[in-house]
Amino acid sequence: MNQSEFDIKEHKHKFAVWAAGRAASVKYHRFSVKTARVLIDSINLHKYIDQPSALPEHFDSAHEEWCDALIKVSRPTLSYGVAAKLINIYLKCIFVCGGHHEHDKVKRIHPPIDRLLLKALATDRIGNRQGIWKRYAEKGWSNFDKKDYQEVIANIKDIFEPGGLYKVEHFWTGHQ
């Protein structure tokens, strides 16, 4: 690729891949940013850049298909929780932090889940579901199977869906 072919969409894609790869690569599930790009490119998430209206109407079903595809492509190195985090960080960078946070389809994008968020939700008694948050914080997001992940997301949706699922990240302490 030469300089004239490098546009803002490519820049967004590279940044989102880097952020997702760094965030999702954890102990026992290590992989390079290069591998993250191969994985993300394998499910064609880049086709949605700057097109929030093109996001799938049934986001949860699409997300499940993407996670399953990433696990299959990784042969199954990735857990469901790691696959979900890779997707969620990528989409967060492109859409939520890309100025599309008020779009109805973007409000459905799953937030990245980690131990810090789950512990904070338990400590702050969010939704009066501290038992759920604590149980999954102890398990660790990188060990989530599909059922674990879907239960956490369902509980987040019960509380935060009307305004955008990303709003749960108000409780995330990883920035401190």
Residue, then its C-alpha position, 0 to 999 in steps of 0.5 A: m500500500n502506498q501513501s495515496e491509498f492510505d485513507i481514514k477508513e484504513h487508519k480507523h481499521k488499523f487502530a481498532v485492530w490494534a486496540a482490540g488485539r491488545a485488549a483481548s490478548v491476555k495470559y493463556h490467550r496470547f496472540s499478536v496484533k497481526t493475528a488479531r488483524v487476520l481474525i478480524d479480517s476473517i469476519n469482515l468487520h471492516k465493511y461496516i466502517d463509517q456505516p452504522s446503518a449497515l450494522p446487522e439489524h439483529f445484532d446479537s445473532a450476528h455477534e454470536e456468529w462472529c464469535d463462533a467464526l473467530i473461534k473456528v478460525s483460531r482452531p479453537t485457541l480463543s475462548y468465547g469471552v476473548a472472541a467477544k472482547l476482540i469484536n467488542i473493542y473493534l466495534k467500540c473504536i469504530f462506532v461508539c468512540g467514532g461519533h456514532h454512539e447515538h445511532d440506534k444500531v450502535k447502541r446495541i453494540h456489546p460493551p467490552i467485558d472484563r473483571l474490573l467492570l464486573k467487580a465495579l458493577a458488583t461493588d456498586r450493586i448495579g441492578n441489585r445483581q451483585g451475585i451475578w457480577k461477582r460470580y462472573a468477575e471471579k470466573g474471569w471474562s477470558n474464561f467465558d463460554k457462550k452461555d456465560y457471556q450471553e448471561v452477562i450481556a443479558n443482564i447489562k441489557d436489562i439495565f442499560e439497553p434504552g440509552g446504549l449498552y456502552k453506558v455500562e462503561h461508566f463503571w469501568t475503572g481501567h482508565q484510572 
